[in-house]
Amino acid sequence: MFDQICAVVVTFNRKQLLLRCLDAILNQSIKPSHFIVVDNASNDGTEQALASHGFLHRKDFTYYRLEVNLGGAGGFHYGVKLADKRGYSFCWLMDDDGFPSQQCLEKLLTYKESYDFFGPLVLDEENHNKLCFPMRLPGKLRILRSVKDVYDYAVNGILKDVVTPFNGIVLNLAIVHSVGLPKKEFFIWGDDIEYLQRILRAKGRVATVCDAVFHHPTDQNLGESMVFGLLHFNDTDSALKLYCLCRNNVANLLEYKGKISALIFIAKCFWFYLFTKPSIKKLALSFKAICHGLSGNFSYHKVILNGCRTL
């Protein structure tokens, strides 16, 4: 057991996946001293499932239920805040649908003195040779999609300055005092990238530890090909996901990459829904989200959350 680290798992209406994730944490070769579940007001019996499996009676377990669904961003905001308030030095962050391999935390903690925001390879749970989320190397056009790709570029098993955030990642809580908490207003999608960029801007030490492994399901709609395979776009039939993707991505690009990068994304979005997969509904919603991202309006997702869910 490593008594300076607290695991934080954010969940919403996925009790069976949550239980799988918690079991994987309990079976680590080096265990965190405490673990927190932040529940985004689940209504699927999550609390009862935790109780029936004995978690609510454990001294090393905290169940923190939010009154309303604040998305992954809100969940990580409060999870990091609670871990820091309890005096831990590190927190180990993940969603409920992924799970770490047995030695994941042990391998990560080897680098606890070297990095501030560092995580494992996040692999497709059905194909352990494939990255669940493609990784773009800083300053390069090359996108890494497989374990082989990663090791071709890794130096001594480390990829510096790049990581897949909030999927089994270790956060040194000392840097939180400099950069603040994850932005809960992002709700979902892009909050992890925003936090990574904020840490990089603050000269935080970031890395992927290649022999640490975290498993996660792959969304087959992500990274759809466009413009003869030269570009990719993350299409989705969820109105909420599409809105947050476009709004948050524009806001992130504008803040961290500049106006030209934001305009390129906007053009890509319009091209995709005009020519690649034409959809007037998705185009209209994307346009609204882009306008809100440009203006800094982070409240409209609540309207979608309480209304239309698919397109």
TORKOLVEX-428244 format. One record per residue (C-alpha): residue in three letters; x, y, z; residue number from 1. Coordinates in Angstrom, 1 decimal, decimal comma, always signed. Example, Ala and Ser with C-alpha at 12.3 -4.5 7.8 and 13.67 -1.06 7.14 Angstrom:
BEGIN
R_type_c1_c2_c3_seq
R_ALA_+12,3_-4,5_+7,8_1
R_SER_+13,7_-1,1_+7,1_2
***
This chain:
BEGIN
R_type_c1_c2_c3_seq
R_MET_+0,0_+0,0_+0,0_1
R_PHE_+1,2_+3,5_-0,8_2
R_ASP_-0,3_+5,8_+1,8_3
R_GLN_+0,2_+9,1_-0,1_4
R_ILE_-2,2_+8,3_-2,9_5
R_CYS_-6,0_+8,3_-3,2_6
R_ALA_-7,8_+6,7_-6,2_7
R_VAL_-10,7_+8,8_-7,6_8
R_VAL_-13,3_+7,1_-9,8_9
R_VAL_-16,1_+9,2_-11,5_10
R_THR_-19,3_+7,3_-12,3_11
R_PHE_-22,7_+7,8_-13,8_12
R_ASN_-25,2_+5,0_-14,4_13
R_ARG_-22,7_+2,2_-15,0_14
R_LYS_-22,7_+0,2_-11,8_15
R_GLN_-21,4_-3,0_-13,3_16
R_LEU_-18,5_-1,3_-15,0_17
R_LEU_-17,9_+0,6_-11,8_18
R_LEU_-17,7_-2,6_-9,8_19
R_ARG_-15,2_-4,0_-12,3_20
R_CYS_-13,1_-0,9_-12,0_21
R_LEU_-13,1_-1,0_-8,2_22
R_ASP_-12,2_-4,7_-8,1_23
R_ALA_-9,2_-3,9_-10,4_24
R_ILE_-8,1_-1,2_-7,9_25
R_LEU_-8,4_-3,6_-5,0_26
R_ASN_-6,3_-6,2_-6,9_27
R_GLN_-3,4_-3,8_-7,6_28
R_SER_+0,1_-5,1_-6,7_29
R_ILE_+0,5_-1,8_-4,8_30
R_LYS_-2,8_-0,4_-3,6_31
R_PRO_-3,8_+3,2_-2,9_32
R_SER_-4,5_+3,9_+0,7_33
R_HIS_-8,0_+5,3_+0,0_34
R_PHE_-10,4_+5,4_-2,9_35
R_ILE_-13,2_+7,8_-3,6_36
R_VAL_-16,2_+7,3_-5,9_37
R_VAL_-17,8_+10,5_-7,2_38
R_ASP_-21,3_+9,6_-8,3_39
R_ASN_-23,0_+12,0_-10,8_40
R_ALA_-26,5_+11,5_-9,3_41
R_SER_-26,8_+8,0_-10,8_42
R_ASN_-30,4_+6,5_-10,9_43
R_ASP_-29,5_+2,9_-11,8_44
R_GLY_-29,0_+1,7_-8,2_45
R_THR_-25,3_+2,5_-8,0_46
R_GLU_-25,3_+3,3_-4,3_47
R_GLN_-27,2_+0,0_-3,6_48
R_ALA_-24,7_-2,0_-5,6_49
R_LEU_-21,8_-0,5_-3,7_50
R_ALA_-23,6_-1,3_-0,4_51
R_SER_-24,3_-4,9_-1,4_52
R_HIS_-20,7_-5,4_-2,4_53
R_GLY_-19,5_-4,1_+1,0_54
R_PHE_-17,8_-0,9_-0,2_55
R_LEU_-19,9_+1,5_+1,8_56
R_HIS_-18,7_-0,1_+5,0_57
R_ARG_-15,0_+0,1_+4,2_58
R_LYS_-12,8_+2,6_+6,1_59
R_ASP_-10,7_+3,2_+3,1_60
R_PHE_-13,6_+4,1_+0,9_61
R_THR_-15,6_+7,3_+0,4_62
R_TYR_-18,8_+7,6_-1,6_63
R_TYR_-19,5_+11,2_-2,7_64
R_ARG_-22,8_+11,6_-4,4_65
R_LEU_-23,5_+14,8_-6,3_66
R_GLU_-27,0_+16,2_-6,2_67
R_VAL_-27,1_+16,7_-10,0_68
R_ASN_-25,2_+15,3_-12,9_69
R_LEU_-22,2_+17,5_-13,5_70
R_GLY_-20,5_+15,2_-16,0_71
R_GLY_-17,0_+13,8_-16,0_72
R_ALA_-15,6_+17,3_-15,6_73
R_GLY_-17,7_+18,1_-12,5_74
R_GLY_-16,9_+14,7_-11,1_75
R_PHE_-13,1_+15,1_-11,5_76
R_HIS_-13,4_+18,7_-10,1_77
R_TYR_-14,9_+17,5_-6,9_78
R_GLY_-12,8_+14,3_-6,7_79
R_VAL_-9,5_+16,1_-7,0_80
R_LYS_-10,8_+18,7_-4,5_81
R_LEU_-11,7_+16,1_-2,0_82
R_ALA_-8,4_+14,2_-2,3_83
R_ASP_-6,5_+17,4_-1,8_84
R_LYS_-8,6_+18,4_+1,1_85
R_ARG_-7,9_+15,1_+2,8_86
R_GLY_-4,1_+15,7_+2,6_87
R_TYR_-3,0_+13,2_+0,0_88
R_SER_+0,0_+13,9_-2,1_89
R_PHE_-1,2_+12,2_-5,3_90
R_CYS_-4,5_+11,1_-6,7_91
R_TRP_-5,1_+8,4_-9,3_92
R_LEU_-7,9_+9,4_-11,7_93
R_MET_-10,2_+7,3_-13,9_94
R_ASP_-13,7_+7,0_-15,3_95
R_ASP_-15,9_+4,0_-14,4_96
R_ASP_-15,7_+2,2_-17,7_97
R_GLY_-12,0_+1,6_-17,7_98
R_PHE_-9,8_-0,5_-15,4_99
R_PRO_-6,1_-0,8_-14,7_100
R_SER_-4,0_-3,9_-15,2_101
R_GLN_-2,7_-5,5_-12,0_102
R_GLN_+0,7_-3,7_-11,9_103
R_CYS_-0,5_-0,4_-13,4_104
R_LEU_-0,2_+1,7_-10,2_105
R_GLU_+3,1_+0,1_-9,2_106
R_LYS_+4,7_+0,9_-12,5_107
R_LEU_+3,4_+4,4_-12,5_108
R_LEU_+4,6_+5,2_-9,0_109
R_THR_+8,2_+4,4_-10,0_110
R_TYR_+8,1_+7,9_-11,6_111
R_LYS_+6,3_+9,8_-8,8_112
R_GLU_+9,4_+12,0_-8,2_113
R_SER_+10,0_+12,7_-11,9_114
R_TYR_+6,6_+13,8_-13,2_115
R_ASP_+3,5_+15,8_-12,1_116
R_PHE_+0,8_+14,4_-14,5_117
R_PHE_+1,7_+10,9_-15,8_118
R_GLY_-0,3_+8,0_-16,9_119
R_PRO_-0,3_+4,5_-18,6_120
R_LEU_-0,9_+3,4_-22,1_121
R_VAL_-4,7_+3,3_-22,6_122
R_LEU_-5,4_+0,2_-24,6_123
R_ASP_-8,6_-1,0_-26,4_124
R_GLU_-9,9_-3,6_-24,0_125
R_GLU_-10,6_-6,0_-26,9_126
R_ASN_-7,4_-5,4_-28,7_127
R_HIS_-4,3_-5,0_-26,5_128
R_ASN_-2,1_-4,0_-29,4_129
R_LYS_-4,3_-0,9_-30,2_130
R_LEU_-4,4_+2,4_-28,4_131
R_CYS_-8,0_+3,2_-27,3_132
R_PHE_-7,3_+6,9_-28,0_133
R_PRO_-4,8_+7,8_-30,7_134
R_MET_-1,9_+10,0_-29,4_135
R_ARG_-0,4_+12,9_-31,3_136
R_LEU_+3,2_+13,6_-30,5_137
R_PRO_+3,9_+17,2_-29,6_138
R_GLY_+5,1_+19,3_-32,5_139
R_LYS_+4,7_+16,4_-35,0_140
R_LEU_+2,0_+15,3_-37,5_141
R_ARG_+2,5_+11,7_-36,6_142
R_ILE_-0,4_+10,0_-34,8_143
R_LEU_+0,3_+6,9_-32,7_144
R_ARG_-2,4_+4,3_-32,9_145
R_SER_-0,7_+1,0_-31,7_146
R_VAL_+1,6_-0,2_-28,9_147
R_LYS_+4,3_-0,7_-31,6_148
R_ASP_+3,9_+3,0_-32,7_149
R_VAL_+4,4_+4,1_-29,1_150
R_TYR_+7,6_+2,0_-28,5_151
R_ASP_+9,0_+3,3_-31,8_152
R_TYR_+9,0_+6,8_-30,3_153
R_ALA_+9,4_+6,1_-26,6_154
R_VAL_+12,8_+6,8_-24,9_155
R_ASN_+13,6_+4,3_-22,1_156
R_GLY_+9,9_+3,4_-22,0_157
R_ILE_+8,7_+7,0_-21,6_158
R_LEU_+6,8_+9,4_-23,9_159
R_LYS_+7,4_+12,9_-22,5_160
R_ASP_+4,9_+15,7_-22,7_161
R_VAL_+2,1_+13,5_-23,9_162
R_VAL_-0,5_+11,5_-22,0_163
R_THR_-4,1_+10,4_-22,2_164
R_PRO_-5,7_+12,3_-19,3_165
R_PHE_-8,1_+11,0_-16,7_166
R_ASN_-7,7_+7,4_-17,7_167
R_GLY_-5,6_+5,9_-14,9_168
R_ILE_-3,5_+9,0_-14,6_169
R_VAL_-1,5_+10,0_-11,5_170
R_LEU_-1,8_+13,7_-10,5_171
R_ASN_+0,7_+15,2_-8,1_172
R_LEU_-1,6_+17,4_-6,0_173
R_ALA_+1,1_+19,9_-5,4_174
R_ILE_+0,6_+21,3_-8,9_175
R_VAL_-3,1_+21,7_-8,3_176
R_HIS_-2,2_+24,6_-6,0_177
R_SER_-0,7_+26,3_-9,0_178
R_VAL_-3,1_+25,4_-11,8_179
R_GLY_-6,4_+24,9_-10,0_180
R_LEU_-9,0_+22,2_-10,4_181
R_PRO_-10,5_+20,7_-13,5_182
R_LYS_-13,1_+23,0_-15,1_183
R_LYS_-16,5_+21,6_-14,0_184
R_GLU_-18,3_+23,9_-16,5_185
R_PHE_-17,0_+21,8_-19,4_186
R_PHE_-19,3_+19,0_-18,3_187
R_ILE_-18,0_+16,3_-20,7_188
R_TRP_-15,4_+16,1_-23,5_189
R_GLY_-12,3_+18,3_-23,6_190
R_ASP_-12,0_+18,9_-19,8_191
R_ASP_-9,2_+16,4_-19,7_192
R_ILE_-7,3_+18,0_-22,6_193
R_GLU_-7,8_+21,5_-21,1_194
R_TYR_-6,3_+20,3_-17,8_195
R_LEU_-3,4_+18,8_-19,6_196
R_GLN_-2,7_+22,0_-21,5_197
R_ARG_-3,0_+24,0_-18,3_198
R_ILE_-0,4_+21,8_-16,6_199
R_LEU_+1,9_+22,0_-19,6_200
R_ARG_+1,6_+25,8_-19,6_201
R_ALA_+2,6_+25,8_-16,0_202
R_LYS_+5,7_+23,8_-16,9_203
R_GLY_+4,3_+20,7_-15,2_204
R_ARG_+6,2_+17,5_-16,0_205
R_VAL_+4,0_+15,2_-18,2_206
R_ALA_+4,6_+11,7_-19,5_207
R_THR_+3,2_+8,4_-20,5_208
R_VAL_+4,7_+5,4_-18,8_209
R_CYS_+4,6_+2,8_-21,5_210
R_ASP_+4,8_-0,4_-19,4_211
R_ALA_+1,9_+0,7_-17,3_212
R_VAL_-1,4_-0,4_-18,9_213
R_PHE_-5,0_+0,7_-18,5_214
R_HIS_-7,9_-0,9_-20,4_215
R_HIS_-10,8_+1,0_-21,9_216
R_PRO_-13,6_+0,3_-24,4_217
R_THR_-13,3_+2,0_-27,8_218
R_ASP_-16,0_+4,1_-29,3_219
R_GLN_-16,1_+3,0_-32,9_220
R_ASN_-17,6_+6,4_-34,0_221
R_LEU_-14,5_+8,3_-32,9_222
R_GLY_-12,0_+9,3_-35,5_223
R_GLU_-14,1_+8,9_-38,6_224
R_SER_-12,2_+9,5_-41,8_225
R_MET_-12,7_+12,5_-44,0_226
R_VAL_-11,0_+14,3_-46,9_227
R_PHE_-9,8_+11,0_-48,5_228
R_GLY_-8,4_+9,8_-45,1_229
R_LEU_-6,2_+12,9_-44,6_230
R_LEU_-8,3_+14,1_-41,6_231
R_HIS_-10,5_+12,6_-38,9_232
R_PHE_-13,6_+13,8_-37,0_233
R_ASN_-15,2_+12,5_-33,8_234
R_ASP_-18,8_+12,1_-35,0_235
R_THR_-21,5_+11,1_-32,5_236
R_ASP_-25,3_+10,7_-32,5_237
R_SER_-25,6_+12,1_-29,0_238
R_ALA_-26,6_+15,7_-29,1_239
R_LEU_-25,0_+16,3_-25,7_240
R_LYS_-21,7_+14,8_-26,7_241
R_LEU_-21,6_+16,6_-30,1_242
R_TYR_-22,4_+20,0_-28,5_243
R_CYS_-19,8_+19,6_-25,7_244
R_LEU_-17,2_+18,3_-28,2_245
R_CYS_-17,5_+21,3_-30,5_246
R_ARG_-17,9_+24,0_-27,8_247
R_ASN_-15,1_+22,7_-25,6_248
R_ASN_-12,7_+22,0_-28,5_249
R_VAL_-13,1_+25,5_-29,8_250
R_ALA_-12,6_+27,0_-26,4_251
R_ASN_-9,5_+24,9_-25,8_252
R_LEU_-8,0_+25,7_-29,2_253
R_LEU_-8,7_+29,4_-28,8_254
R_GLU_-7,0_+29,4_-25,4_255
R_TYR_-4,0_+27,2_-26,0_256
R_LYS_-3,4_+27,0_-29,7_257
R_GLY_-4,7_+30,3_-31,1_258
R_LYS_-7,3_+31,6_-33,6_259
R_ILE_-6,0_+29,8_-36,6_260
R_SER_-6,2_+26,4_-35,0_261
R_ALA_-9,7_+27,2_-33,8_262
R_LEU_-10,7_+28,2_-37,4_263
R_ILE_-9,2_+25,0_-38,8_264
R_PHE_-11,4_+22,9_-36,5_265
R_ILE_-14,5_+25,0_-37,3_266
R_ALA_-13,8_+24,4_-41,1_267
R_LYS_-13,3_+20,7_-40,5_268
R_CYS_-16,6_+20,5_-38,6_269
R_PHE_-18,5_+22,3_-41,3_270
R_TRP_-16,9_+20,1_-44,0_271
R_PHE_-17,8_+16,9_-42,2_272
R_TYR_-21,5_+17,7_-41,8_273
R_LEU_-21,8_+19,3_-45,2_274
R_PHE_-19,9_+16,8_-47,4_275
R_THR_-18,6_+13,8_-45,5_276
R_LYS_-21,7_+12,8_-43,6_277
R_PRO_-24,3_+15,5_-44,4_278
R_SER_-26,6_+16,4_-41,5_279
R_ILE_-28,4_+19,7_-41,2_280
R_LYS_-29,3_+19,0_-37,5_281
R_LYS_-25,8_+18,2_-36,5_282
R_LEU_-24,4_+21,1_-38,5_283
R_ALA_-26,9_+23,5_-36,8_284
R_LEU_-26,0_+22,2_-33,3_285
R_SER_-22,3_+22,3_-34,1_286
R_PHE_-22,7_+25,9_-35,2_287
R_LYS_-24,4_+26,8_-31,9_288
R_ALA_-21,7_+25,0_-29,9_289
R_ILE_-19,0_+26,8_-31,8_290
R_CYS_-20,6_+30,2_-31,1_291
R_HIS_-20,8_+29,3_-27,4_292
R_GLY_-17,2_+28,1_-27,4_293
R_LEU_-16,1_+31,4_-29,0_294
R_SER_-18,1_+33,5_-26,6_295
R_GLY_-17,4_+31,5_-23,4_296
R_ASN_-21,0_+30,4_-22,8_297
R_PHE_-20,8_+27,2_-20,7_298
R_SER_-24,4_+26,7_-19,7_299
R_TYR_-26,4_+25,6_-22,7_300
R_HIS_-25,5_+21,9_-22,2_301
R_LYS_-28,0_+21,9_-19,4_302
R_VAL_-30,8_+22,6_-21,8_303
R_ILE_-29,7_+19,6_-24,0_304
R_LEU_-29,2_+17,4_-20,9_305
R_ASN_-32,8_+17,9_-20,0_306
R_GLY_-34,2_+17,6_-23,5_307
R_CYS_-33,0_+16,0_-26,8_308
R_ARG_-30,3_+13,3_-26,4_309
R_THR_-30,0_+11,9_-29,9_310
R_LEU_-29,8_+13,3_-33,4_311
***
